Amino acid sequence: MAERRVSKQLSKINPNQILFLLASLLLIALVIVVSMVAGRVTNNYPPSVAFSAVGSASITPDGIKLSGSANTLARTSSAGLSEVAKVGESIRQVLAANNVDSKNISSANLSIYPEYSYTPTGSRNLLGYRVSQGYEVVLEDGKAAGAVIDQLIRATGDKFQINSISSFITDQEGVVKIARADAIAKAKIKAQDYAQLTGKKLGKILSINENSMDAPVMPMATSKDSLGTSFDMGSTKVEVSLYISWELK
């Protein structure tokens, strides 16, 4: 009789309930195994500390970038091209005489277009053809730049116009190294303070991330006096931002 009652009770159990019970037991067993394995795993990540710092270096720019254009108005476009070519040759001769490397001279943006004058009645008269060509010149010796520009103007007259002048640092990487060393020193001071406060010692560097901030190109204006063209170069600051992580021992 007892066996019949147990059989009847088992027949009343839903198969889904059996599956749920087995799945629950399996999940419990899995959790136990994972906990046992995790307890044996060693933490491979040592304690660490990380800080960011901005290092800087101030320096006087020592180079000059010159942007100008040779242009002329001629009766024909071919005559204008010939005249602009002569101006370009005068520019190259002056720069070569001052030991400016040819790689620091570039010419581009050649343009030719007709130029007109207009009467009160609205009619127009052809004045000629305007021919213009742009030049970019890098003068690595900023101290001699004023004298070079004076020579360019004397050699080309009014056919060469200076559009802009800016200063730059010729040894950019050298200045960045100084700023980088400054940033590392500042970050290390912070890290050492925290290590001391927590009773630990500063270990090896684990990682370094850098964000360099390029020195801006500074626009400049020329000034004329009895001694010729001169420039006030001023001072430029180069900054480097570092994020450094150290091991704590």
trRosetta pair geometry for C-beta under 8 A, 3 or more apart (Angstrom, degrees):
i j d omega theta_ij theta_ji phi_ij phi_ji
1 4 5.8 -56 -155 33 33 112
1 5 6.6 32 150 -20 66 103
2 5 5.7 -53 -152 33 35 110
2 6 6.5 32 152 -17 67 104
3 6 5.8 -53 -149 37 35 110
3 7 6.2 37 153 -21 67 107
4 7 5.6 -55 -148 36 32 113
4 8 6.3 32 154 -21 66 104
5 8 5.8 -54 -151 34 31 111
5 9 6.5 31 152 -19 65 105
6 9 5.7 -55 -149 36 33 111
6 10 6.3 30 154 -18 66 106
7 10 5.9 -55 -148 37 30 109
7 11 6.3 32 153 -22 64 106
8 11 5.7 -55 -149 33 31 113
8 12 6.8 32 151 -24 62 104
9 12 5.8 -57 -157 29 34 112
9 13 7.4 43 146 -33 63 94
10 13 5.7 -40 -160 9 44 114
13 17 5.7 -115 -178 70 87 129
13 18 6.3 85 139 -52 120 98
14 17 4.4 96 68 -4 90 105
14 18 7.5 -157 97 -6 53 80
15 18 5.5 -51 -155 31 42 114
15 19 6.5 40 150 -18 70 103
16 19 5.6 -53 -149 37 36 111
16 20 6.3 38 152 -21 67 105
17 20 5.6 -52 -147 35 32 113
17 21 6.3 35 153 -21 65 105
18 21 5.8 -55 -151 34 30 112
18 22 6.5 27 153 -16 65 106
19 22 5.8 -56 -148 38 32 109
19 23 6.2 31 154 -19 66 108
20 23 5.8 -56 -146 37 30 111
20 24 6.3 32 154 -22 64 106
21 24 5.8 -54 -150 33 29 112
21 25 6.6 28 153 -17 63 105
22 25 5.8 -55 -150 36 33 110
22 26 6.3 33 152 -20 66 106
23 26 5.6 -54 -148 36 33 112
23 27 6.3 34 154 -21 66 105
24 27 5.8 -53 -147 34 31 111
24 28 6.5 33 154 -19 64 105
25 28 5.8 -53 -150 34 32 112
25 29 6.5 31 153 -18 64 106
26 29 5.7 -56 -151 36 32 111
26 30 6.4 33 151 -22 66 106
27 30 5.6 -53 -148 34 33 113
27 31 6.5 35 154 -20 65 103
28 31 5.8 -53 -150 33 31 112
28 32 6.6 32 152 -19 63 105
29 32 5.7 -55 -153 34 33 113
29 33 6.5 31 152 -19 66 105
30 33 5.8 -55 -150 35 33 110
30 34 6.3 30 155 -17 67 107
31 34 5.9 -55 -145 38 30 110
31 35 6.3 32 156 -21 64 108
32 35 5.9 -57 -150 35 28 112
32 36 6.5 27 154 -20 63 107
33 36 5.8 -58 -153 34 31 111
33 37 6.5 26 153 -15 67 106
34 37 5.8 -57 -147 38 33 108
34 38 6.1 32 157 -20 68 109
35 38 5.8 -53 -141 37 29 111
35 39 6.5 33 157 -25 61 106
36 39 5.9 -55 -155 29 28 114
36 40 7.2 17 152 -12 59 107
37 40 6.0 -68 -161 37 36 106
37 41 6.8 43 147 -35 70 101
38 41 5.6 -45 -150 16 40 116
45 48 7.8 -75 170 -8 87 112
46 203 7.5 -21 125 44 149 159
46 247 5.1 28 96 -147 135 104
46 248 7.0 -174 145 52 100 64
46 249 7.7 -10 180 -86 136 61
47 200 7.2 -109 95 -118 133 167
47 247 7.5 97 80 -165 54 61
47 248 4.4 -52 104 60 99 114
48 206 5.8 -30 -128 -1 142 151
48 245 5.4 26 165 179 132 100
48 246 6.2 166 -158 85 83 42
48 247 5.5 -52 -101 -106 87 41
48 248 5.9 -176 -101 -2 25 88
49 191 5.3 147 100 -138 120 87
49 194 5.3 167 -153 96 156 137
49 195 6.6 -137 16 -63 150 82
49 202 7.9 -74 47 -114 121 86
49 245 7.3 169 88 -151 33 61
49 246 5.6 -15 62 59 81 93
49 248 5.7 76 -12 -53 99 114
50 191 8.0 2 -110 -97 14 110
50 207 7.9 -10 -112 63 120 99
50 243 6.6 29 174 174 110 85
50 244 6.5 -174 -147 95 71 39
50 245 3.9 -26 -93 -97 103 78
50 246 7.3 169 -84 15 50 63
51 187 4.7 167 92 -152 107 85
51 190 4.4 149 -141 92 170 135
51 191 5.6 -139 8 -58 126 85
51 194 8.0 167 -52 2 124 138
51 243 7.5 -157 105 -146 29 57
51 244 6.4 -13 61 59 69 82
52 187 6.9 -67 -177 -104 9 114
52 241 6.6 9 -176 -178 106 92
52 242 6.7 175 -148 92 61 47
52 243 4.5 -24 -94 -97 89 76
52 244 7.7 146 -95 14 38 66
53 183 4.8 155 101 -163 97 71
53 184 7.6 174 69 -65 132 13
53 186 3.9 165 -168 94 144 111
53 187 3.8 -136 0 -57 129 83
53 190 7.1 -177 -66 4 117 131
53 241 7.5 -180 92 -147 35 56
53 242 5.8 -10 58 59 78 92
53 244 7.6 -21 18 13 102 109
54 183 6.1 -56 -171 -109 13 103
54 186 7.6 -32 53 72 40 157
54 239 5.7 -2 -177 -170 104 112
54 240 7.2 160 -156 80 57 40
54 241 5.0 -23 -101 -97 80 76
54 242 7.9 167 -89 18 32 68
55 178 8.0 -165 149 124 119 54
55 179 4.4 140 114 175 97 61
55 180 6.0 152 69 -94 147 9
55 181 6.8 155 -167 67 158 39
55 182 3.2 140 -153 83 107 90
55 183 2.9 -101 -17 -40 110 75
55 184 7.1 -7 -52 3 144 56
55 185 7.5 95 -102 36 120 87
55 186 6.4 -175 -79 10 82 122
55 239 6.9 156 83 -154 45 59
55 240 5.0 -13 61 60 96 93
55 241 8.0 -178 21 -81 67 29
55 242 7.0 22 -2 1 107 111
56 179 5.4 -3 -128 -127 16 101
56 182 6.2 -78 38 94 41 154
56 237 5.4 -6 -169 -173 118 105
56 238 6.7 153 -154 80 62 47
56 239 4.8 -23 -97 -98 85 76
56 240 7.7 -180 -78 20 40 67
57 175 5.1 -170 93 -171 133 80
57 176 7.8 -143 32 -80 132 16
57 178 3.9 82 -92 99 150 116
57 179 4.3 -109 -4 -59 100 82
57 182 6.6 175 -57 -6 83 139
57 237 7.3 155 78 -152 35 59
57 238 5.2 -15 60 58 87 98
58 235 5.3 19 180 173 107 118
58 236 7.0 163 -151 82 62 36
58 237 4.9 -29 -95 -95 79 74
58 238 7.8 177 -85 17 30 69
59 169 6.1 69 94 -114 129 127
59 175 5.3 -98 -1 -111 147 128
59 235 7.0 156 81 -154 19 76
59 236 6.1 -29 68 63 70 84
59 238 7.0 0 18 -1 108 110
60 233 5.1 72 -177 111 97 126
60 234 7.1 166 -132 93 77 34
60 235 5.6 -55 -85 -100 64 64
60 236 7.4 118 -124 14 19 82
61 142 6.6 125 124 -77 79 161
61 167 3.7 111 102 154 153 115
61 168 5.6 122 -151 69 121 8
61 169 5.3 -102 -118 -67 71 63
61 215 8.0 163 -86 147 101 141
61 218 6.5 -152 -15 32 153 123
61 233 5.2 -150 61 -173 84 106
61 234 7.3 22 18 67 102 77
61 236 5.4 63 -48 -7 94 130
62 140 7.6 19 119 175 91 59
62 141 7.8 -38 160 -134 89 31
62 142 4.8 -153 -179 9 40 124
62 143 7.8 -21 -157 -25 79 83
62 169 6.7 58 24 -133 82 50
62 170 5.4 -63 77 3 105 107
62 233 7.4 32 -82 -153 37 154
63 138 6.7 -1 176 -174 122 87
63 139 6.4 164 -164 89 71 57
63 140 5.0 -32 -113 -131 108 42
63 141 7.7 26 -109 -7 64 13
63 142 5.3 -122 -85 -55 14 100
63 167 6.7 131 78 -164 54 61
63 168 4.8 -37 76 69 109 82
63 169 6.9 142 21 -125 105 4
63 170 4.6 120 -39 -59 125 91
64 138 7.7 157 86 -159 51 44
64 139 4.3 -6 62 61 96 110
64 142 5.0 126 -29 -117 92 77
64 145 4.0 66 15 -114 153 154
64 165 6.3 -15 -169 -168 104 97
64 166 7.4 149 -156 79 56 38
64 167 6.0 -36 -99 -103 59 60
64 168 7.7 164 -89 22 14 80
64 220 7.6 -72 -130 42 96 147
64 231 7.0 175 -94 -19 127 169
65 136 7.3 -12 -173 -170 94 88
65 137 7.4 158 -159 84 48 50
65 138 5.6 -17 -107 -106 74 68
65 139 7.6 -165 -77 25 26 74
65 165 7.2 158 81 -156 55 47
65 166 4.9 -13 57 63 104 88
65 167 7.6 -172 15 -88 81 11
65 168 5.9 49 -22 -6 110 121
65 217 7.1 -28 32 -156 139 124
66 135 7.7 -5 112 112 94 96
66 136 7.4 154 84 -159 57 41
66 137 4.3 -14 62 63 106 99
66 138 7.7 -165 23 -74 76 23
66 139 6.5 48 -11 -10 112 109
66 145 7.6 172 -51 -159 118 110
66 149 7.0 -175 -111 -92 145 104
66 162 6.6 -64 -164 -137 98 103
66 164 7.8 168 -154 90 38 54
66 165 5.6 -5 -107 -108 67 80
67 134 7.3 -11 -170 -169 85 103
67 135 7.4 165 -153 87 42 57
67 136 5.7 -9 -104 -106 74 71
67 137 7.9 -172 -73 25 31 70
67 162 7.4 102 80 -166 52 63
67 163 4.7 -61 111 66 96 105
67 164 4.5 14 49 53 116 88
67 165 7.5 -152 26 -70 73 41
68 134 7.4 160 93 -154 36 60
68 135 5.2 -14 68 60 81 101
68 137 7.4 -5 20 7 104 111
68 152 7.9 131 39 150 172 145
68 160 5.8 36 155 177 133 89
68 161 5.9 177 -159 91 88 45
68 162 4.6 -47 -96 -106 107 48
68 163 5.7 173 -103 4 38 82
69 109 7.8 -67 -112 94 110 119
69 132 5.4 12 171 -173 123 102
69 133 6.5 165 -156 82 76 35
69 134 4.9 -38 -98 -100 90 58
69 135 6.7 171 -91 14 35 78
69 160 7.3 176 89 -149 35 55
69 161 5.5 -11 58 59 82 92
69 163 6.2 56 -7 -37 98 118
70 84 5.1 129 118 -150 113 81
70 87 3.9 157 -154 109 132 137
70 88 5.8 -126 17 -59 164 72
70 91 7.0 -110 -61 -32 129 135
70 132 7.0 163 85 -150 48 53
70 133 5.2 -8 56 58 94 89
70 135 6.8 58 -14 -20 93 118
70 156 6.9 -104 -115 -159 99 139
70 159 5.8 25 -157 145 78 88
70 160 5.1 -24 -96 -97 73 77
71 84 6.9 2 -110 -102 29 109
71 130 6.6 8 -174 -175 111 87
71 131 6.5 176 -145 91 64 50
71 132 3.8 -7 -99 -102 108 85
71 133 7.4 170 -74 19 65 54
71 159 6.7 -160 64 -164 41 65
71 161 7.0 -19 24 10 107 111
72 80 5.5 -177 86 -143 97 78
72 83 4.4 -69 62 109 166 134
72 84 5.8 -149 17 -62 109 78
72 87 7.2 176 -35 -25 117 138
72 130 7.6 178 90 -146 35 52
72 131 5.8 -9 58 57 78 94
72 159 5.4 -2 -72 -133 96 109
73 80 7.1 -30 -148 -106 17 114
73 115 6.1 -58 -129 39 115 147
73 127 6.5 -23 -179 127 132 107
73 128 4.8 105 170 80 87 130
73 129 7.2 160 -153 74 57 34
73 130 5.4 -24 -98 -93 78 68
73 131 7.9 166 -91 17 29 71
74 77 7.4 138 77 -99 111 16
74 79 3.9 -162 166 100 139 103
74 80 3.7 -160 28 -66 122 75
74 82 7.9 107 -107 47 170 89
74 83 5.8 170 -63 5 131 137
74 128 5.4 -178 87 176 25 128
74 129 5.7 -29 66 59 77 86
74 131 6.6 -4 16 5 110 116
75 79 5.8 30 50 44 77 152
75 128 5.2 -76 -94 -120 29 105
75 129 7.5 14 113 14 15 89
76 79 4.5 94 59 6 85 103
76 80 7.0 -147 96 -6 46 86
76 128 7.7 -70 -26 -155 23 84
76 129 6.3 4 168 14 19 130
77 80 5.4 -54 -150 37 36 115
77 81 6.4 39 152 -21 68 102
77 112 5.0 60 -144 -172 114 136
77 129 4.3 -93 -80 146 65 169
77 131 6.7 125 -151 -71 65 114
78 81 5.6 -49 -147 34 34 112
78 82 6.5 36 152 -20 63 104
79 82 5.6 -53 -151 35 33 114
79 83 6.4 32 152 -19 65 106
79 129 7.8 126 58 52 88 114
80 83 5.7 -56 -148 36 32 110
80 84 6.3 29 156 -16 67 107
80 112 6.6 137 91 -125 137 100
80 128 7.4 140 -64 155 119 107
80 129 4.9 -117 -16 95 147 101
80 130 7.1 142 -143 -179 151 9
80 131 3.3 146 149 -9 117 130
81 84 5.9 -55 -145 39 30 109
81 85 6.3 36 154 -23 64 106
81 112 7.2 -24 -64 -87 95 130
81 131 5.7 -146 -67 -143 50 157
82 85 5.7 -54 -150 33 30 115
82 86 6.8 32 151 -20 62 102
83 86 5.7 -51 -155 31 34 112
83 87 6.7 35 148 -18 65 102
83 131 7.1 129 61 64 99 131
83 159 7.2 -124 154 -142 104 146
84 87 5.5 -49 -151 34 38 114
84 88 6.4 42 149 -21 66 103
84 110 7.9 126 128 -134 154 98
84 131 4.9 -116 -30 122 135 117
84 132 7.2 -169 -112 -109 139 15
84 133 5.3 114 174 5 131 116
84 159 7.8 -159 -104 175 55 117
85 88 5.5 -51 -149 35 34 115
85 89 6.5 36 152 -20 64 103
86 89 5.7 -52 -150 34 33 112
86 90 6.6 36 150 -19 64 102
87 90 5.7 -54 -153 34 34 112
87 91 6.5 38 148 -23 65 103
87 156 5.1 67 -148 -138 91 110
87 159 4.7 -127 -99 123 136 124
87 160 5.9 169 -175 -61 120 97
88 91 5.5 -50 -150 31 34 115
88 92 6.5 32 154 -17 66 104
88 107 6.4 26 -133 -105 124 160
88 133 6.7 -18 -70 84 120 142
88 135 7.6 170 -118 -75 84 125
89 92 5.7 -52 -148 36 34 110
89 93 6.4 36 153 -22 65 105
90 93 5.7 -53 -147 34 32 113
90 94 6.6 31 156 -17 64 104
90 155 4.4 174 172 148 114 111
90 156 5.2 157 98 -77 137 81
91 94 6.1 -59 -153 35 29 108
91 95 6.4 21 155 -12 65 111
91 105 7.8 149 132 -150 108 131
91 135 6.4 -100 173 -113 163 167
91 137 8.0 -133 176 -69 115 136
91 152 6.2 35 -122 -137 74 101
91 155 7.4 163 -74 97 41 128
91 156 6.5 22 -64 -62 81 133
91 160 6.7 145 -77 -107 111 148
92 95 5.8 -60 -145 42 31 108
92 96 6.0 31 157 -21 67 108
92 105 6.9 111 -107 161 79 166
93 96 5.8 -54 -143 37 27 110
93 97 6.4 29 156 -21 62 107
93 155 7.1 -166 74 -163 108 153
94 97 5.8 -57 -151 34 29 112
94 98 6.6 9 155 -3 63 111
94 148 6.9 124 149 -162 106 75
94 151 4.8 162 -152 125 121 112
94 152 5.3 168 102 -84 162 64
94 155 5.2 -148 -57 7 127 159
95 98 5.9 -69 -150 47 32 101
95 100 3.9 -67 -178 54 91 131
95 105 6.0 105 126 -75 167 135
95 137 6.7 -132 -104 -139 137 129
95 148 7.2 56 -104 -163 62 119
95 152 7.9 36 -54 -84 81 106
96 99 7.7 44 -176 -74 34 23
96 100 6.9 -84 -72 51 29 80
96 102 7.9 15 -89 -69 92 84
97 151 7.7 -123 75 160 127 156
98 144 6.6 169 -168 144 118 131
98 147 7.7 164 -116 102 134 100
98 148 5.0 101 -168 -105 177 106
98 151 7.2 162 -45 52 129 153
100 104 5.6 -108 177 74 91 125
100 105 6.6 89 130 -48 116 108
100 137 7.0 1 180 -167 151 106
100 138 7.9 155 -160 79 107 60
100 139 6.5 -55 -109 -107 119 69
100 148 7.3 89 -47 -140 129 145
101 104 4.9 89 69 3 84 103
101 105 7.9 -165 100 -5 50 88
102 105 5.7 -64 -155 36 45 109
104 137 6.5 56 139 -163 88 57
104 138 3.9 -109 -159 59 103 97
104 139 7.4 129 153 -67 140 32
104 140 7.0 -105 -103 -28 157 97
105 135 7.1 -24 -163 -164 82 102
105 136 7.6 154 -155 83 36 58
105 137 5.6 3 -108 -109 72 79
105 138 7.8 -128 -60 26 43 73
106 135 7.1 153 84 -155 49 54
106 136 4.7 -6 61 56 99 101
106 137 8.0 -166 29 -72 62 44
107 110 8.0 48 150 -58 96 93
107 133 5.8 22 -176 158 109 114
107 134 6.7 158 -155 88 58 52
107 135 5.1 -22 -100 -99 79 74
107 136 7.8 -169 -77 21 34 69
108 133 7.6 162 83 -168 15 81
108 134 5.7 -28 71 70 63 103
108 136 7.7 -1 21 0 101 106
109 132 7.7 -35 125 116 91 93
109 133 6.7 141 84 -150 68 48
109 134 3.9 25 58 15 121 122
110 131 7.7 -10 -168 -170 85 84
110 132 7.4 168 -149 90 43 51
110 133 4.7 -5 -101 -102 74 92
110 134 8.0 -127 -60 16 43 72
111 130 7.7 -5 112 111 96 91
111 131 7.3 172 89 -149 54 42
111 132 5.0 -5 56 58 97 94
111 133 7.6 179 19 -75 63 49
112 129 6.0 8 -170 173 90 114
112 130 7.3 166 -148 84 42 53
112 131 5.1 -1 -103 -104 81 78
113 129 7.0 167 84 -155 23 74
113 130 5.6 -16 64 58 75 97
114 126 6.0 -53 -171 -136 118 100
114 128 7.6 -169 -147 112 64 25
114 129 5.7 -48 -98 -101 53 70
114 130 7.6 106 -164 13 7 82
115 126 7.7 100 75 -160 48 59
115 127 4.8 -51 101 60 93 112
115 128 6.0 -4 50 65 102 63
115 129 6.9 153 7 -117 86 17
115 130 4.7 81 -40 -29 122 108
116 124 4.2 12 175 180 136 120
116 125 6.3 143 -159 69 80 38
116 126 5.8 -48 -102 -98 78 42
116 127 6.2 168 -117 -1 19 90
117 124 6.8 156 77 -156 38 69
117 125 5.1 -17 59 59 91 95
117 127 5.4 91 -22 -56 94 112
118 122 6.9 -20 -171 -145 105 29
118 123 7.3 161 -152 85 62 36
118 124 5.1 -33 -97 -99 70 81
118 125 7.9 -175 -81 18 26 72
119 122 6.9 -39 73 30 78 21
119 123 4.9 5 35 58 118 83
119 124 7.4 -152 5 -80 79 31
119 125 7.3 74 -36 -15 98 102
134 163 7.9 -22 -133 -1 98 145
139 142 6.7 117 111 -90 100 44
139 144 7.1 -139 178 82 120 85
139 145 4.5 125 109 -102 151 94
139 148 6.0 179 -116 55 141 157
140 170 5.3 75 -152 -107 91 135
141 144 4.4 20 116 28 117 111
141 145 6.9 -178 99 -45 64 74
142 145 5.2 -26 -154 -14 43 123
142 167 6.7 41 -122 -133 137 97
142 231 7.0 -91 176 68 98 139
142 233 6.2 66 151 -95 147 131
144 147 5.4 -57 -168 43 66 112
144 148 5.9 69 136 -27 85 104
145 148 5.6 -59 -148 37 33 112
145 149 6.3 31 157 -19 68 106
145 229 8.0 -86 115 111 73 113
145 231 6.5 1 77 -1 124 136
146 149 5.9 -57 -150 35 29 109
146 150 6.5 31 153 -19 64 105
146 222 7.5 141 -119 -140 86 102
146 228 5.6 120 146 125 110 104
146 229 3.9 -166 -157 97 88 80
146 230 4.8 -3 -96 -88 159 39
146 231 6.2 -159 -62 -11 104 87
147 150 5.7 -53 -150 34 33 114
147 151 6.5 33 152 -18 64 105
147 228 6.3 41 -93 138 61 156
147 229 7.5 -164 -55 56 27 90
148 151 5.8 -57 -153 36 32 111
148 152 6.5 36 149 -23 65 104
149 152 5.5 -49 -148 31 36 115
149 153 6.5 33 155 -17 66 103
149 162 7.1 19 -150 -78 117 146
149 222 7.0 -133 122 -111 160 144
149 229 5.1 -56 78 68 121 158
150 153 6.0 -56 -151 35 31 108
150 154 6.4 28 153 -16 65 108
150 228 4.9 -47 -63 -155 154 113
150 229 5.2 -171 -55 10 95 107
151 154 5.7 -55 -145 39 33 110
151 155 6.1 27 158 -17 67 111
152 155 6.0 -63 -145 40 26 107
152 156 6.1 -9 168 9 65 116
152 160 6.2 -103 157 107 98 152
153 156 6.6 -74 -135 51 23 88
153 157 7.5 81 175 -90 56 10
153 160 6.9 -139 -104 76 50 110
154 157 7.9 19 -170 -65 21 50
156 159 5.1 -117 169 68 91 89
156 160 3.7 37 114 -2 151 121
157 160 7.5 111 63 18 45 83
158 161 7.9 19 -176 -65 57 84
162 165 6.5 5 172 -46 124 101
162 222 7.5 47 95 -10 157 137
164 219 6.5 -66 -164 -133 105 99
165 219 7.3 98 78 -163 54 60
165 220 4.8 -66 106 69 97 95
165 221 7.4 139 57 -95 113 18
165 222 6.4 77 22 -47 156 92
165 231 7.7 -128 139 -102 136 129
166 217 4.7 35 159 165 142 101
166 218 5.9 153 -161 77 83 43
166 219 5.2 -48 -97 -97 91 43
166 220 6.0 152 -111 5 31 89
167 217 7.4 167 69 -164 47 61
167 218 4.8 -13 48 62 97 104
167 220 5.6 78 -26 -39 94 131
167 231 7.3 151 -73 161 115 141
167 233 5.6 134 -125 -144 156 79
167 234 7.4 166 44 45 158 96
167 236 7.5 -159 106 -43 115 130
168 172 8.0 -35 168 -67 96 107
168 215 7.4 131 -148 98 67 119
168 217 5.8 -21 -83 -119 97 83
168 218 7.8 179 -68 25 49 79
169 172 5.1 118 94 -83 107 67
169 175 5.8 -24 165 -5 156 147
169 215 5.6 53 7 58 124 160
169 236 6.4 -132 -47 72 113 142
169 238 7.4 -47 8 -55 164 129
171 174 3.9 1 149 21 115 124
171 175 6.5 125 106 -18 80 86
172 175 6.0 -62 -157 37 34 107
172 176 6.3 35 150 -22 69 108
172 214 7.6 -5 -161 -143 132 85
172 215 6.7 -143 -128 18 98 118
172 238 7.6 159 -156 -111 72 148
173 176 5.4 -52 -146 35 36 116
173 177 6.6 44 153 -26 65 99
174 177 5.8 -48 -155 26 32 114
174 178 7.1 32 149 -16 61 101
175 178 5.7 -51 -157 32 39 112
175 179 6.5 35 148 -14 68 105
175 215 7.2 20 98 -43 148 135
175 238 4.7 98 136 27 118 155
176 179 5.6 -56 -148 41 35 110
176 180 6.0 41 151 -26 68 106
176 212 6.1 -1 -139 -135 123 127
176 238 6.1 -98 -81 152 58 138
176 240 6.1 100 -160 -64 76 127
177 180 5.5 -51 -144 34 30 115
177 181 6.5 32 156 -19 63 103
178 181 6.0 -53 -152 34 30 110
178 182 6.6 32 149 -19 62 106
178 238 7.9 89 67 73 99 119
179 182 5.5 -54 -151 35 34 115
179 183 6.5 36 152 -21 66 103
179 238 5.1 -119 -40 107 146 93
179 239 6.0 -171 -162 -133 140 22
179 240 4.2 130 122 4 110 106
180 183 5.8 -53 -150 34 32 111
180 184 6.5 32 153 -18 65 104
180 210 7.3 -9 -121 -127 106 134
180 240 4.9 -33 -79 89 62 166
180 242 7.1 94 -146 -55 69 128
181 184 5.8 -52 -147 35 33 111
181 185 6.4 34 154 -20 65 106
182 185 5.9 -55 -150 35 30 111
182 186 6.5 28 154 -17 64 107
182 240 7.7 126 59 49 93 104
183 186 5.9 -57 -149 36 31 110
183 187 6.3 26 157 -15 66 108
183 240 5.1 -106 -21 93 144 96
183 241 6.9 176 -130 -126 144 19
183 242 4.3 124 140 9 130 117
184 187 5.9 -59 -146 40 30 107
184 188 6.1 31 156 -23 65 110
184 242 6.4 -2 -71 63 62 168
184 244 6.9 87 -125 -51 70 156
185 188 5.8 -56 -145 35 28 112
185 189 6.7 34 155 -25 62 102
186 189 5.9 -51 -155 26 31 112
186 190 7.1 28 151 -14 62 103
187 190 5.8 -56 -158 35 37 111
187 191 6.3 33 150 -18 69 108
187 242 6.0 -91 -30 92 147 113
187 244 4.8 103 139 35 151 124
188 191 5.5 -55 -145 39 35 111
188 192 6.1 36 157 -21 68 105
188 202 7.6 91 -158 178 81 163
188 244 7.7 -27 -64 90 67 152
188 246 7.9 98 -119 -58 68 143
189 192 6.0 -54 -146 35 28 110
189 193 6.6 32 153 -22 61 105
190 193 5.8 -56 -155 32 31 113
190 194 6.7 21 155 -12 65 106
191 194 6.0 -59 -151 39 33 106
191 195 6.2 34 153 -21 67 108
191 202 5.6 91 131 -117 107 128
191 244 7.4 -74 -46 99 141 109
191 246 4.9 84 -169 17 148 142
192 195 5.6 -53 -143 36 32 113
192 196 6.3 32 157 -19 65 106
192 202 5.4 -59 -95 -31 67 143
193 196 6.0 -59 -152 36 27 109
193 197 6.4 24 154 -18 64 110
194 197 5.6 -55 -144 38 34 112
194 198 6.2 16 161 -5 67 111
195 198 6.3 -70 -147 47 26 98
195 200 4.9 -94 -160 84 78 84
195 201 6.0 57 167 -147 129 12
195 202 4.6 -121 -34 -57 168 79
195 246 7.7 -59 -61 103 127 135
195 248 5.8 -171 -116 -124 96 96
196 199 7.8 41 -178 -69 29 24
198 248 7.2 -14 88 -159 134 145
200 248 4.3 35 136 -179 151 104
200 249 6.1 149 -176 67 96 39
201 248 7.3 138 68 -163 40 59
201 249 4.7 -32 67 65 95 97
202 246 5.3 -16 -159 158 91 146
202 247 7.8 111 -174 76 48 56
202 248 7.0 -40 -107 -108 41 58
202 249 7.6 -4 87 19 7 91
203 246 6.1 150 60 170 65 86
203 247 3.4 -48 74 86 128 99
203 248 6.3 -144 4 -73 104 8
203 249 4.5 110 -64 -30 111 105
204 246 7.2 178 96 -151 26 71
204 247 5.4 22 51 24 66 120
205 208 6.3 9 168 -46 131 101
205 244 6.2 -55 -140 -169 110 105
205 245 7.1 107 -166 78 64 54
205 246 5.8 -49 -103 -99 51 69
205 247 7.9 -131 -74 1 7 82
206 245 4.3 -55 62 104 107 104
206 246 6.5 165 1 -116 91 13
206 247 5.6 115 -51 -48 107 82
207 244 7.2 179 91 -147 55 44
207 245 4.6 25 46 37 88 114
208 242 6.2 -27 -163 -163 93 107
208 243 7.3 149 -157 78 44 53
208 244 5.1 -2 -106 -105 78 81
208 245 7.8 -143 -65 23 45 70
209 242 7.0 145 78 -159 51 55
209 243 4.4 -7 57 55 103 102
209 244 7.9 -158 27 -68 63 44
210 240 6.4 -22 -159 -175 103 102
210 241 7.1 139 -160 82 51 55
210 242 5.4 -18 -102 -102 71 75
210 243 8.0 -153 -68 23 32 69
211 240 7.4 152 79 -165 49 55
211 241 4.3 -16 63 66 100 106
211 242 7.7 -166 25 -72 69 33
212 239 8.0 153 -161 97 49 55
212 240 5.3 -21 -111 -114 67 83
212 241 7.7 -159 -75 28 22 70
213 238 7.2 168 84 -167 79 56
213 239 4.4 3 53 72 125 93
213 240 6.9 -154 21 -81 78 35
213 241 6.9 65 -23 -9 105 97
214 238 7.7 -36 -163 -133 27 91
215 236 5.0 60 -162 156 121 128
215 237 7.4 173 -119 84 90 32
215 238 4.7 -49 -67 -88 100 90
216 236 7.1 -153 53 -144 72 111
218 234 6.6 -133 165 62 165 133
218 236 6.4 -131 -30 -85 129 113
220 231 5.7 19 173 -145 144 114
220 232 7.7 -180 -145 59 109 64
220 233 7.9 -25 -104 -110 141 44
222 229 5.0 -27 -165 -151 118 110
222 230 7.8 124 -159 55 70 34
222 231 6.9 -54 -112 -81 59 81
223 229 7.2 134 67 -148 43 58
223 230 5.9 -38 67 62 95 80
223 231 7.6 151 21 -90 90 36
223 232 7.8 38 4 -14 131 95
224 228 7.4 -63 -141 -176 67 24
224 229 6.0 -32 -95 -89 68 64
225 228 7.3 -19 63 39 66 24
225 230 6.9 -16 23 11 108 117
227 230 7.0 30 90 -41 109 121
